[in-house]
Amino acid sequence: MQKPVYETQTEWNASWIWGGTETSPRNEWRCFRRKFQVPAEGWKDAVFSITADSRYAVYMNGELCGRGPVRSWPAEQAYHRYDVTYLLKRGAENTIAVLVMHYGVSNFMYLLGRGGLLAQLELQDAAGRTVLLEGTGESWRTSLHQAYDKCAPRMSCQLAFSERINAGAWDPESWKESGYDDSSWQQAKAIGKPGMKPWTSLRPSGIPALTEEALWPVRVESLKKVKPISWAGYVDVRPLLVPDIVSQANQAGFAGFLVTVVSIKQPGQVTLGTTGGFWGFGGISVAGVRYSPDEMHGEQPERYITVSLPAGEHLVLFELLGMDHGYGLHIGIDADQELEVLSPILDTTQGTPFAYAGPFVSFVTLDHQEGSNPLADYAGFGGQKPLDKEAFPEYESFVRIRTAANLPEVEKSGILLQPVPESFSAEDSVYVRALWNKETLQLPVPGQLQAVVIANRMPGEIPLFGDGDTELIIDFGKERSGYWQFEVDAPQGTVLDWYGFEYMRDGWRQDTFGLDNVLRYVCKEGHQTYQSPVRRGFRYVMLTVRGASRPVKLFGVQTVQSTFPVAEIGRFHSSDSLLNEIWEISKHTTKLCMEDTFVDCPAYEQTFWVGDSRNEALVNYYVFGATDIVKRCLELVPGSRFQTPLYGDQVPSGWSSVIPNWTFFWAAACLEYVQHTGDTGFATKIWPDVKYTLEHYLQKLDDRGLLFIKGWNLLDWAPMDQPDNGVVTHQNLILAKTLRAASELASLAGEGSEGTPFAQAAEHLAEAVNRYLWSEEQQAYLDCIHADGKKSGILSMQTQVIALLSGVAQGERRERLVAYMADPPPSFIQIGSPFMSFFYYEALENLGRFDLLLQDMRKHYGQMVEYQATTCWEMYPNFAENRANSAMLTRSHCHAWSAGPAYFLGAAILGVRQSEIGWTKVTVAPQPCDLKWARGAVPLPQGGRVDVAWQVEETEAGRVIHLSVQAPEEVETVLEIPVGFLRGEVVRTHL
């Protein structure tokens, strides 16, 4: 069978091109165009190949052709091949237009390369011969996207930048059209041939293009009149204090200050604050008086302080003390009178109103390297110790400037203030203005305004207020992931501020702390449309209309949902409506978290976390049946070898971080992929990479035979004892299980002898765990042994679950843990996330305790349904870990690692499991528990599906189960009647 076009190779003849004077400009949107003639005859098909650094959106004759590239390592740059036959005009002039968004910084899905575009259009005749029609080179024209503000803030440390468009300055849509006049644009520069650095090899994406599905919202949720605060701004602190870090997304630690002047003409109260999400915020000093974050007010992590000031100019210092991955500081200032925010060192209105002092100390830290965090013991840097003079040599100077009342006092301290460059500062913060208003007035939503969510040509007219702005909240009904687009008629200069968030209830809104999920669009005159090229996750969209001189008509707003292309083959439906809804939200969660890889969530991070994807792959197998996305994810991981032989926990990424369990889960997922698909060729290909990293982990065994490692030793978001250095029990247990899986993978790869040492190492490790990590007194496995040799005093359900699941616990110890599964001791740390529940459910499944599995699922996921969740939460609302404040039920409201029910309801309750590699043999063994009936389907990797329906009948003789199974003829099916049931009517059909 012929390969799909996206899997085939391109013979490259085009050149890499770029424009402008900077090799790797920060946050630059650059447009490229090329007009060309297409012959009327002599060709049958047309294929367009393209890649870019960092992202592209390509248009053929004004029509969107595709977006990309899929995430990849620079040395293995991915390109995509599109069939564009249907987009070309035969015998006429055609136009290619490409928007390239170059980040200029590394993040959690991209490593800094340089600006570049490579594209090639080929025609194929009926005989399959290929002719190059057009390729990137100096015949192409280029221009900056002049509507885009490149000073927009970072969206998050995981992502690139938020979005600000001034359509009045430059039409952001018309340049894509064929008839656009690009004669004033510059000639593109050819910068090299394919194979140039950093893109030393080019690889086809190997996966189909993602979906493009326009979805409408369901209702206007609320209407408010709002009065904005006086001033808002943003500064990207990290590159100021750690200037050589743009090529990395690693954590940086620093101490320094942002310095500005607040000027008021009359005495009065002034409120200053930050809307949160910046880890390195150390407090505010106003006119020499310092306020620590604990002395400020606001719902965490928002911090505000209100001070009474006399008329005049007042020095304000924002203390920068702690760690940051690359988010930045959002600042707001408000007063009841006119105020100005001025530069402390520039006598001009040009430039930014900020200067900075420092760094007094700065460093970059890696969680898997000893000694990379010299301040690890201090508060704000990972420890609890108050800052003191031993922290860093410039400590005394740092403390002196904290209480400087004016600029002369700063200068007296010998500290040099430097201006903050415009590229690191935004003149306004849309995010601050979304969260913080001076006044708000809730109003009823007029019926005509609901027209904005209805898919017809009737607009909703947005009410305007002379003394305030208008705020709408629009509900899309479910969590969504994709690209916003809207159609509006407005006067020039009208500001449309958009803000996406995931959850609200009874008037309370959970804001996206740490995620600047906004778009500012400044309107041109009249009717206009805009589609954002920035992916966002959300359920609700807040629209604030500012500065309109006449009524604004909103014809509609949609999201173009973009996910991995799958059919919804899997099914589950039962007599329990709660379980049905749990299955549905699990399915929807998984789909939204399938992009060009699995991602943890569509909003906050959009990051391929390696360990998460093991569970996500299993859910996908049972719901969608996709295998190409799984294979792609598995193949990306070894690319992190240049960062660490232990492999990265999120890839491809500028953050070199190691969660050992995530690497172990990846190795297990490689085996599960081969077992699921029967693709032993993949086993042969991936085995050397699995072998390589596990050999390096085995080098970390100490004299006791235990894994003693520095890393991010995580398993669950819960207060269990899992230090970043030492012997962590769950990691040792999971490593033992992984070593056995590696031995099995080696056999499937035809390298059985290479797997034998891993099986032996697993047994030795299990012996060491039982010797050193079991507490006879507590009758449980300890959480850890700390680096100083101290044994942990904490016992957790997480560790006991893994001890049972790994097979390390045997005999009486195993029986003790089995009892804990049914009745967890209250003194043990309880499970904190649905991710950990996946392993708990696996353990219960192995024990045949399907009743407990359903009981726990109904309890925890039922709580999500009770709160009207449309997707699965990242965490349970029982611990403080990884959430900004206790009012938050979770951080992310859509997290794929939490979608386990869609797997277990199909595999355990419906009862469909593979019996042989590649699903050539299937066992159907239902587990009804308290259900009366269930029916559903499970997709097969080779195509087709297994359909199952069963029903329980209560009779005098006992419970009878009637079972119907339908499967492809080539799949052998084995039917098992559950224990305690009588065999009723059984129907087996082969297609």
C-alpha positions, -999 to 999 in steps of 0.1 A, spaced: 0 0 0 13 35 -9 24 56 20 4 87 29 20 119 15 30 131 50 52 100 55 71 103 23 105 121 18 111 154 0 141 157 -23 150 192 -13 162 218 -39 149 250 -22 170 272 1 164 283 36 154 320 36 149 348 62 147 386 63 157 415 84 190 421 101 187 397 131 196 360 130 172 351 158 150 381 167 129 379 198 92 374 191 92 383 155 63 377 131 75 377 95 55 374 64 67 358 31 50 357 -3 57 343 -37 36 346 -69 41 319 -96 24 305 -127 9 270 -127 7 252 -160 -28 242 -172 -19 207 -182 8 180 -178 4 174 -141 -19 154 -119 -10 161 -83 8 189 -64 27 184 -31 39 213 -10 66 207 16 73 232 43 91 238 76 101 269 96 117 281 127 97 285 150 61 281 137 43 288 105 9 292 90 8 288 52 -19 300 28 -23 290 -8 -43 316 -28 -57 330 4 -68 296 18 -52 281 49 -32 252 38 -16 241 71 2 250 103 34 237 118 60 224 120 53 196 145 76 199 175 110 183 169 147 186 179 166 212 157 190 185 145 160 164 133 138 193 120 104 181 110 87 192 78 52 185 65 40 175 30 6 188 20 -15 176 -10 -24 211 -25 -38 198 -58 -72 212 -49 -58 246 -39 -40 255 -71 -54 274 -101 -44 257 -134 -31 279 -161 -31 310 -138 -11 330 -114 -10 315 -79 2 329 -46 18 313 -15 18 334 17 35 322 48 35 337 83 65 326 103 65 332 140 101 331 153 102 329 191 138 339 197 137 321 231 136 284 241 105 270 258 91 236 268 84 226 232 110 244 212 148 248 213 162 281 200 175 278 165 174 308 142 148 324 119 142 305 88 117 292 62 121 263 38 93 254 13 90 236 -20 61 230 -44 63 200 -67 40 188 -95 36 151 -103 25 137 -136 4 106 -142 35 85 -144 47 97 -109 75 119 -122 81 149 -101 90 184 -113 100 213 -90 77 242 -97 87 266 -69 110 267 -39 120 293 -13 149 315 -25 157 351 -31 128 354 -55 105 354 -25 95 387 -8 92 394 29 80 419 54 76 422 91 40 416 102 35 453 110 3 448 129 19 426 155 35 441 186 67 421 193 69 435 228 39 413 238 45 394 271 55 358 274 24 336 275 40 313 300 74 297 306 62 266 287 49 286 257 60 316 236 43 350 236 8 364 239 -7 384 211 -13 421 203 -26 431 169 -32 467 157 -53 463 126 -55 500 122 -18 501 116 -17 472 91 -43 449 78 -35 415 94 -55 395 69 -53 410 34 -16 402 28 -25 365 25 -47 372 -6 -36 367 -42 -43 402 -52 -22 419 -25 5 443 -37 38 432 -22 60 453 -44 72 474 -14 83 443 5 120 434 8 137 406 -11 142 375 11 177 364 19 189 329 11 207 318 43 217 282 34 208 249 18 190 220 36 215 204 60 227 237 73 230 242 111 211 241 133 187 220 111 213 194 101 188 168 91 152 171 79 125 145 85 89 142 74 64 147 102 51 112 99 16 122 111 -14 138 93 -22 174 96 -43 184 127 -80 191 124 -94 226 117 -130 226 131 -148 259 137 -169 257 169 -193 283 182 -199 292 219 -232 283 235 -242 315 255 -231 349 267 -226 341 304 -224 376 318 -223 413 311 -205 439 332 -196 476 331 -160 478 343 -138 508 351 -101 499 345 -73 506 369 -50 535 363 -19 517 349 -7 482 340 25 469 326 48 439 322 85 432 324 103 400 314 127 398 342 147 366 335 167 378 304 175 411 323 191 393 353 204 362 334 211 376 300 228 345 284 198 322 290 177 327 259 188 294 244 176 276 275 143 272 294 161 260 325 152 275 359 172 305 368 177 320 403 185 356 409 183 387 431 176 422 418 151 450 415 128 466 391 128 503 398 103 530 387 88 563 399 51 569 406 41 605 404 8 619 418 -2 656 418 -24 654 449 -19 634 482 -39 602 483 -40 564 483 -22 543 457 -25 506 453 3 486 438 4 450 430 11 420 408 -15 396 395 7 366 402 24 337 385 59 351 389 78 329 413 106 354 419 85 382 434 100 392 467 79 422 477 75 460 471 93 490 485 75 524 483 94 555 493 118 535 515 92 513 532 94 476 523 64 453 522 70 415 519 46 393 500 31 381 533 23 417 543 4 423 512 -32 413 506 -52 395 478 -61 359 469 -28 341 463 -8 345 442 -22 380 436 -4 405 459 -15 441 466 -5 469 489 -24 502 494 -3 531 507 -10 568 514 14 591 496 19 628 496 19 647 463 51 643 442 74 616 429 79 583 448 105 557 442 90 522 439 111 490 439 98 456 429 120 430 446 131 401 423 143 373 445 139 336 437 135 313 407 119 318 373 115 297 342 106 325 319 72 341 326 77 377 338 62 402 362 27 416 355 22 449 375 -7 471 382 -10 505 399 -42 523 407 -53 556 423 -84 577 424 -65 606 409 -42 610 379 -9 593 382 22 588 360 47 559 360 81 573 350 116 561 344 139 568 374 168 574 351 155 588 317 143 624 313 121 614 284 88 598 276 106 574 252 115 539 264 101 520 293 92 534 327 115 509 344 151 505 353 167 475 369 194 469 395 213 436 396 218 409 394 233 407 428 234 369 422 223 348 393 226 312 383 210 285 362 201 252 379 194 217 366 175 193 388 197 164 378 230 180 385 246 183 419 255 218 432 238 238 404 216 257 429 239 274 454 209 289 473 189 257 476 186 260 514 171 295 512 134 305 510 124 312 475 151 290 461 139 256 473 145 258 510 132 274 542 161 294 555 158 332 556 182 351 534 214 361 552 248 374 545 261 340 537 238 337 508 258 356 482 287 382 483 265 411 473 239 405 500 247 437 520 243 458 488 210 440 480 196 447 515 206 484 514 187 491 482 156 474 496 148 505 517 161 532 494 137 561 497 148 580 466 172 579 437 201 596 456 200 568 482 202 542 454 232 560 439 249 563 473 248 526 476 269 523 445 243 504 426 241 511 389 206 514 374 201 503 338 171 510 316 149 481 308 149 476 270 116 480 252 118 444 239 115 431 275 87 454 286 51 458 275 35 492 278 3 476 291 -7 443 306 -40 430 292 -37 401 317 -36 426 346 -66 444 333 -86 412 329 -81 403 365 -81 438 382 -107 465 377 -113 496 398 -151 491 397 -174 464 383 -212 465 379 -230 432 370 -258 437 345 -285 414 329 -276 400 295 -299 415 269 -315 389 246 -302 405 214 -266 400 227 -270 363 226 -268 366 188 -230 366 191 -231 328 198 -256 319 171 -243 307 137 -262 331 114 -256 365 100 -273 385 128 -248 404 150 -251 412 187 -247 448 195 -224 453 225 -237 479 250 -214 509 255 -210 530 286 -196 565 286 -179 561 320 -165 525 317 -157 496 295 -179 467 285 -170 431 296 -187 400 283 -180 364 293 -187 340 266 -192 303 274 -181 277 248 -200 250 268 -170 227 270 -132 229 272 -117 237 238 -83 239 222 -75 258 191 -74 292 175 -98 321 182 -115 339 153 -141 366 152 -161 389 129 -168 425 141 -179 459 129 -163 486 150 -148 521 147 -111 525 143 -91 524 175 -116 503 194 -97 479 217 -109 443 220 -92 425 249 -98 388 249 -89 365 279 -95 328 280 -99 308 312 -112 274 321 -136 276 351 -161 297 368 -190 289 392 -215 311 410 -197 343 399 -163 331 411 -137 328 383 -105 308 384 -79 329 367 -50 314 348 -22 323 371 11 317 353 -6 318 319 -11 351 300 -40 337 279 -49 369 262 -52 386 228 -55 424 223 -69 434 189 -71 471 180 -97 476 153 -94 492 119 -125 511 107 -156 491 98 -162 454 91 -133 431 98 -124 395 106 -94 380 124 -81 345 131 -53 342 156 -24 319 148 -17 313 185 -31 281 200 -51 284 233 -70 262 257 -100 275 275 -137 271 281 -147 307 287 -136 338 269 -138 373 285 -142 401 259 -136 436 271 -145 464 247 -126 497 253 -127 531 237 -154 525 211 -168 558 197 -199 541 183 -218 508 188 -198 477 182 -215 448 163 -201 414 170 -212 389 143 -196 360 160 -167 344 178 -155 309 173 -126 287 181 -110 267 153 -105 235 173 -73 217 163 -65 182 175 -50 150 162 -73 136 135 -91 106 150 -124 89 147 -143 83 179 -143 45 175 -144 35 212 -177 34 231 -189 28 266 -225 31 278 -240 14 308 -269 14 333 -249 39 354 -253 74 340 -225 88 362 -200 63 347 -212 72 313 -205 109 319 -172 101 334 -163 81 303 -174 110 281 -153 136 299 -123 113 298 -127 109 261 -130 146 255 -100 153 277 -78 129 258 -89 143 224 -81 179 234 -47 167 246 -37 151 214 -19 176 192 12 167 172 21 148 204 2 140 235 3 171 257 -4 175 294 -31 202 289 -44 225 262 -41 257 283 -12 261 307 16 242 291 7 223 259 38 203 267 47 167 258 54 152 293 70 119 287 57 100 317 21 113 313 20 99 278 23 63 289 -12 64 305 -25 87 277 -15 61 251 -34 34 268 -65 56 270 -61 65 233 -58 28 223 -93 21 238 -110 53 227 -95 63 193 -71 35 184 -44 59 170 -9 44 169 11 69 148 9 96 175 21 71 201 50 60 179 60 96 173 60 104 210 82 74 218 107 82 191 111 118 203 124 109 237 160 97 229 166 130 212 172 144 247 204 123 250 225 153 243 211 170 274 213 139 297 217 102 293 188 98 317 165 114 291 143 145 296 109 144 313 94 167 286 107 168 250 117 184 228 125 212 253 149 239 263 144 228 299 168 199 307 149 182 335 148 146 347 119 128 364 133 93 366 99 77 367 90 94 335 119 77 317 108 44 332 73 49 321 86 57 286 105 24 285 74 5 296 53 24 270 77 12 243 70 -24 253 33 -17 255 33 -2 220 50 -33 205 25 -56 223 -4 -35 212 6 -31 175 27 -62 169 54 -40 154 86 -58 164 105 -37 139 99 -8 163 112 -29 191 144 -35 171 148 2 164 141 16 199 158 -11 219 193 4 218 179 37 231 161 19 260 192 -1 268 214 30 268 194 50 293 187 21 317 224 13 318 230 48 329 204 45 356 219 13 369 252 33 373 232 53 400 228 23 423 246 27 456 265 2 477 232 -11 490 220 -18 455 194 10 457 188 38 432 203 69 448 197 98 425 195 136 422 165 146 401 129 157 402 118 126 420 81 130 414 52 106 413 22 124 426 10 159 435 7 151 472 28 158 504 46 125 503 83 124 510 100 124 476 131 145 480 151 157 450 181 137 462 184 104 479 167 70 477 130 74 468 112 41 472 86 45 445 114 51 419 132 20 430 100 0 427 92 14 393 127 8 381 125 -28 391 93 -32 371 108 -13 342 139 -35 341 117 -66 337 98 -49 309 131 -40 292 141 -77 293 109 -85 275 114 -57 250 149 -70 242 134 -104 234 108 -89 210 137 -70 194 156 -102 188 182 -93 215 172 -116 243 207 -120 256 210 -83 260 178 -83 281 190 -110 306 212 -86 327 182 -63 331 160 -91 344 188 -100 369 192 -64 379 154 -62 386 157 -91 410 187 -77 429 169 -43 431 138 -59 445 158 -77 471 175 -44 481 141 -26 484 128 -53 507 159 -53 528 162 -15 533 129 2 526 104 -20 545 94 -9 580 86 -38 602 73 -14 629 49 4 605 42 -27 583 47 -6 552 73 6 527 90 39 537 87 68 513 124 73 511 159 75 526 172 110 525 206 119 511 220 123 547 209 87 555 178 96 575 149 73 569 116 90 561 89 91 588 62 94 561 41 66 548 20 70 517 -6 51 498 14 60 466 44 39 477 23 10 488 4 9 455 36 9 435 51 -18 457 21 -40 450 19 -32 413 56 -37 408 55 -72 422 83 -64 447 60 -70 477 56 -107 483 42 -131 509 29 -115 541 40 -81 530 19 -84 499 -11 -95 519 -6 -64 542 -6 -41 511 -37 -58 497 -55 -49 528 -44 -13 525 -59 -11 490 -94 -18 504 -89 2 536 -62 29 533 -49 38 567 -59 74 576 -23 82 587 -9 74 552 -7 102 527 -36 97 503 -36 98 466 -35 134 453 -41 131 415 -60 111 390 -26 102 375 -17 83 406 -52 68 406 -43 51 373 -17 30 391 -41 23 419 -67 11 395 -41 -11 378 -34 -26 412 -71 -31 420 -76 -47 386 -48 -72 392 -64 -81 425 -98 -85 409 -113 -57 430 -133 -41 403 -159 -30 429 -133 -8 446 -122 5 413 -158 17 405 -163 30 440 -132 52 438 -140 63 403 -175 74 413 -162 92 443 -134 112 427 -146 116 391 -181 120 404 -169 151 422 -157 165 389 -191 158 373 -208 174 403 -189 206 395 -200 204 359 -166 195 346 -165 188 309 -129 174 311 -108 157 338 -90 177 364 -52 176 369 -55 170 406 -80 162 434 -89 191 456 -74 176 488 -38 189 489 -21 223 484 6 210 459 8 227 425 -22 251 429 -21 288 437 -47 289 465 -71 266 483 -101 280 464 -89 262 433 -103 228 428 -73 220 407 -49 239 386 -55 226 350 -92 217 344 -82 195 314 -54 171 319 -49 140 299 -30 121 326 -64 121 344 -85 104 317 -79 68 329 -116 59 333 -119 57 295 -93 29 296 -105 10 326 -142 11 317 -134 -5 284 -106 -29 295 -120 -40 329 -157 -34 331 -167 -39 294 -139 -66 297 -121 -63 264 -84 -72 265 -57 -84 241 -46 -120 247 -17 -121 222 6 -95 207 -10 -73 181 -46 -81 192 -47 -112 170 -64 -129 200 -89 -111 223 -104 -120 256 -137 -106 266 -142 -110 303 -169 -86 316 -169 -74 352 -204 -61 359 -200 -54 396 -233 -36 404 -242 -26 368 -272 -41 351 -259 -37 316 -232 -22 295 -223 -20 258 -194 -5 239 -166 -9 214 -128 -11 215 -108 -2 183 -82 -26 170 -47 -15 159 -50 -34 126 -84 -18 119 -119 -27 128 -132 -30 163 -146 -53 189 -182 -46 198 -194 -59 232 -228 -59 249 -238 -76 281 -268 -77 303 -273 -91 338 -305 -109 346 -315 -116 382 -330 -151 385 -339 -175 413 -309 -196 403 -285 -166 406 -272 -138 384 -271 -146 348 -251 -127 322 -260 -125 285 -231 -116 263 -228 -105 227 -194 -100 209 -187 -90 174 -151 -89 160 -133 -92 126 -130 -127 113 -92 -128 116 -93 -120 154 -98 -150 177 -121 -142 206 -122 -159 239 -152 -153 261 -151 -156 299 -181 -155 322 -173 -136 354 -170 -154 387 -203 -157 405 -224 -155 373 -243 -181 354 -238 -183 316 -268 -169 297 -272 -164 260 -239 -159 243 -237 -146 208 -203 -144 190 -202 -128 155 -172 -126 132 -172 -101 103 
